Amino acid sequence: MDIIVNSILNELPEGSIPIKEYGNFYCNLYASLHDANEYMPIADLLRRYHGLEGEWLVVSLINWQASHNDAMITASFDNLKLSDEESCLWFKEFKEFLALDNINLFYHNKDIWLLQSDALPQITANNVYNMHNQSIMPALHQLDKTLYWQKFITESQMFLSSNILNKGRSAEDVINGVWVWGGGVLPNLVNKKIICNDEESFKMARLLSTNIQMLGDLSYSKSNVLLLNKLDSKELNFLYKTLQNHTVNWYWNNIAYRKKTKNLMSRCMELFYKLKNK
């Protein structure tokens, strides 16, 4: 079972095995249903979720660092330590900047904004999280043949890096650029069961699968996907207890791991020591 949590976790739980992560709730969800390629159509998913017309791309604020012959993205999403209030301020600034070129911007959450791209060149861009700590140069060269998006990213970098909103932010989390990604069209609905714990995630799941239910009495199945959009500690503890004897993939926004079921001998030994120490 894949459990996708719209929150962060400070460290890997004891006995867990690190697995491939995708950096945010929506990419983790998409990867649980489809081949996890580099170019996930997250913008189309969110466009449909909000009922927006036209074509859209995802815009993510980033921190990038340059050396004498290279550059790389070092932080995005939760790594930037942006509050909702700060993100709204940055959004207002960037929206006004783009309005000069008649480009529309839509706020989804503090980490993900949508940019309307109907009249703009097509772009080939990797998920920003996959770009962390690797050379940005090859990715810039493949964005588009017209060089429009390379220019867009350069001009955005100049605007953001000198913005007064960076005052007080350290060099590691200064906002000095954006990455544009998430293009493409959602594939057909799948039949994989998605279990949701709130109405927002239910609305999202309907765009991806024909087999959806709200969380009630959880029955384990390897093929199920469980969405925890709004984290509740009681609900989480219930899941830990219910699924302790099953293999589960946990996907948080900043970390992912597998908790494997313990074999019969291990469970018997644990029970033995509990009874012995009573």
C-alpha positions in Angstrom: 0.0 0.0 0.0 1.1 3.5 -0.8 0.3 6.2 1.8 0.8 9.8 0.7 0.9 12.4 3.4 0.6 16.1 2.7 3.1 17.1 5.4 6.8 16.7 6.3 8.7 14.3 8.6 11.8 15.2 10.4 13.6 11.9 10.1 13.3 8.3 8.9 11.5 6.0 11.4 13.6 3.3 12.9 13.8 0.2 10.8 12.5 1.9 7.6 14.1 1.6 4.2 14.5 4.8 2.1 12.8 4.7 -1.3 12.5 7.1 -4.3 10.7 10.4 -3.4 9.2 13.0 -5.6 9.1 16.1 -3.4 5.4 17.0 -2.9 2.0 15.6 -2.4 0.9 15.8 -6.1 4.0 14.3 -7.6 3.9 11.5 -5.0 0.2 10.8 -5.9 0.8 10.8 -9.6 3.8 8.5 -9.3 1.7 6.0 -7.3 -0.7 5.7 -10.2 1.5 6.0 -13.3 5.1 5.5 -14.4 7.1 8.0 -12.5 8.8 9.7 -15.4 10.5 13.1 -15.3 7.7 15.1 -16.8 4.6 14.7 -14.7 1.5 16.8 -15.9 0.9 18.3 -12.4 -0.3 21.6 -13.9 -3.1 19.9 -15.8 -4.1 18.1 -12.7 -4.3 21.4 -10.7 -5.9 23.2 -13.6 -8.8 20.7 -13.6 -9.0 20.8 -9.9 -9.6 24.5 -9.9 -11.7 24.6 -13.1 -9.3 26.8 -15.0 -9.5 27.1 -18.8 -6.5 27.0 -21.1 -3.0 25.6 -20.7 -1.0 26.0 -17.6 2.4 25.2 -16.1 3.7 25.0 -12.5 6.0 27.7 -11.2 8.1 26.9 -8.1 10.3 29.4 -6.2 13.9 28.1 -5.9 17.2 28.8 -4.4 20.1 28.2 -6.8 23.8 28.5 -6.4 26.4 29.2 -9.1 30.0 28.2 -9.3 32.7 29.4 -11.7 31.5 27.0 -14.5 28.1 25.6 -13.3 24.9 26.2 -11.4 22.4 24.0 -9.5 19.1 24.2 -7.7 19.7 23.6 -4.0 16.2 24.2 -2.5 12.5 24.4 -3.4 9.2 23.5 -1.8 9.5 23.0 2.0 13.3 23.5 1.9 12.8 27.2 1.4 11.0 27.5 4.8 8.3 29.7 3.3 5.2 30.4 5.4 1.8 30.9 3.7 2.0 34.6 4.5 5.4 35.0 2.9 4.4 33.0 -0.1 1.4 35.3 -0.7 3.7 38.3 -0.6 6.1 36.7 -3.1 3.2 35.7 -5.3 1.9 39.3 -5.4 5.3 40.6 -6.4 5.8 38.0 -9.1 2.3 38.3 -10.4 2.8 42.1 -10.9 6.1 41.4 -12.6 4.5 39.0 -15.1 1.5 41.2 -15.7 3.9 43.6 -17.6 4.1 40.8 -20.3 0.4 39.9 -20.0 1.1 36.6 -18.3 -1.5 35.3 -15.8 -0.5 33.7 -12.5 -2.7 31.6 -10.2 -2.0 30.8 -6.6 -2.5 27.1 -5.6 -0.5 26.9 -2.3 2.7 28.3 -0.8 4.9 26.0 -2.9 3.0 25.7 -6.2 1.7 28.5 -8.4 0.2 28.1 -11.9 1.2 30.1 -14.9 -1.1 30.3 -17.9 0.9 29.3 -21.0 -1.7 29.3 -23.9 0.3 31.8 -26.1 3.8 30.7 -24.9 6.2 28.2 -26.4 6.0 24.5 -25.4 8.5 23.6 -22.6 10.3 20.4 -21.7 11.1 20.7 -18.0 11.8 18.2 -15.3 10.1 18.1 -11.9 11.9 20.8 -9.9 12.6 18.3 -7.0 14.4 16.0 -9.4 16.7 19.0 -10.3 18.1 19.4 -6.8 21.9 19.3 -6.5 22.7 18.6 -10.1 23.9 20.7 -13.0 21.1 23.0 -14.3 22.8 23.7 -17.6 21.7 20.6 -19.6 18.1 21.1 -18.4 18.2 24.8 -19.5 19.4 23.8 -22.9 16.5 21.4 -23.5 13.6 23.7 -22.3 12.7 25.0 -25.8 14.3 25.8 -29.1 13.2 29.4 -29.1 15.1 30.2 -25.9 12.0 31.9 -24.5 12.0 29.9 -21.3 15.7 30.4 -20.8 15.2 34.2 -21.0 12.1 33.9 -18.8 14.1 32.1 -16.0 17.0 34.6 -16.3 14.8 37.7 -16.1 12.9 36.1 -13.2 16.1 35.4 -11.4 17.2 39.0 -11.7 13.9 40.3 -10.4 13.6 37.9 -7.5 17.2 37.9 -6.3 17.2 41.6 -5.7 13.7 41.7 -4.1 13.4 43.3 -0.6 11.4 40.3 0.6 14.7 38.4 0.8 15.8 40.6 3.6 16.7 38.5 6.6 16.8 35.2 4.7 20.1 33.2 4.7 22.1 32.4 1.6 20.8 28.8 1.7 17.2 29.8 1.5 17.2 33.1 -0.3 14.6 33.3 -3.1 16.6 33.9 -6.2 14.8 32.2 -9.1 11.9 30.1 -10.3 11.7 26.7 -12.1 8.8 26.2 -14.6 7.6 22.6 -15.0 4.6 20.3 -14.8 3.4 20.5 -18.5 1.5 17.9 -20.4 -1.9 16.4 -20.3 -3.3 13.9 -17.7 -3.6 10.4 -19.0 -6.9 8.4 -18.9 -8.5 7.6 -15.5 -7.1 4.4 -13.8 -9.1 1.9 -11.8 -6.7 1.8 -8.9 -8.4 2.4 -5.6 -7.7 5.7 -3.9 -8.8 6.2 -0.3 -9.2 9.8 0.9 -9.4 11.3 4.3 -11.1 14.6 3.3 -13.2 16.2 0.6 -10.3 18.1 -1.0 -8.3 14.9 -1.6 -11.5 13.2 -2.8 -12.1 16.0 -5.4 -8.4 15.5 -6.5 -8.7 11.7 -6.7 -11.7 11.9 -9.0 -9.5 13.4 -11.7 -7.2 10.4 -11.6 -9.2 7.3 -10.8 -12.7 5.7 -11.2 -12.3 3.9 -7.9 -12.4 6.2 -4.9 -13.7 6.0 -1.4 -13.5 8.0 1.8 -11.5 6.6 4.7 -13.5 4.5 7.1 -12.6 1.0 8.2 -9.3 0.5 6.4 -8.8 -2.8 4.7 -5.2 -3.5 3.6 -4.5 -4.1 -0.1 -1.1 -3.8 -1.9 -2.8 -2.0 -4.8 -4.5 0.7 -2.7 -3.4 4.3 -2.4 -4.3 6.3 0.8 -4.3 10.1 0.7 -3.8 11.9 4.0 -4.2 15.5 2.9 -5.0 17.0 6.3 -2.9 15.2 8.9 -4.7 14.1 12.1 -2.5 12.6 14.9 -5.2 10.2 16.0 -5.8 9.1 12.5 -2.1 8.6 12.0 -1.7 6.6 15.1 -4.7 4.4 14.1 -2.9 3.7 10.8 0.4 2.9 12.4 -1.4 0.4 14.6 -3.6 -1.1 11.9 -0.8 -1.5 9.3 2.0 -2.5 11.6 2.0 -6.1 10.2 1.9 -5.0 6.5 4.4 -3.7 4.1 3.7 0.0 3.4 5.3 2.7 1.4 5.1 6.1 3.1 5.5 9.2 1.0 5.8 12.5 2.8 6.6 15.8 1.1 10.3 15.7 2.1 11.0 12.0 2.6 9.8 8.5 1.6 10.4 5.1 3.0 9.1 1.5 3.2 8.1 -0.2 6.4 8.2 -3.9 5.9 6.1 -6.4 7.7 7.9 -8.4 10.4 8.1 -12.1 9.9 6.3 -14.4 12.3 9.5 -15.2 14.3 10.1 -11.5 15.0 6.5 -10.9 16.1 6.7 -13.9 18.4 9.9 -12.7 20.0 8.5 -9.2 20.5 5.4 -10.7 22.2 7.6 -13.0 24.3 9.7 -10.1 25.6 6.6 -8.0 26.3 5.0 -10.8 28.4 8.3 -11.5 30.2 8.7 -7.8 31.2 5.2 -7.4 32.5 
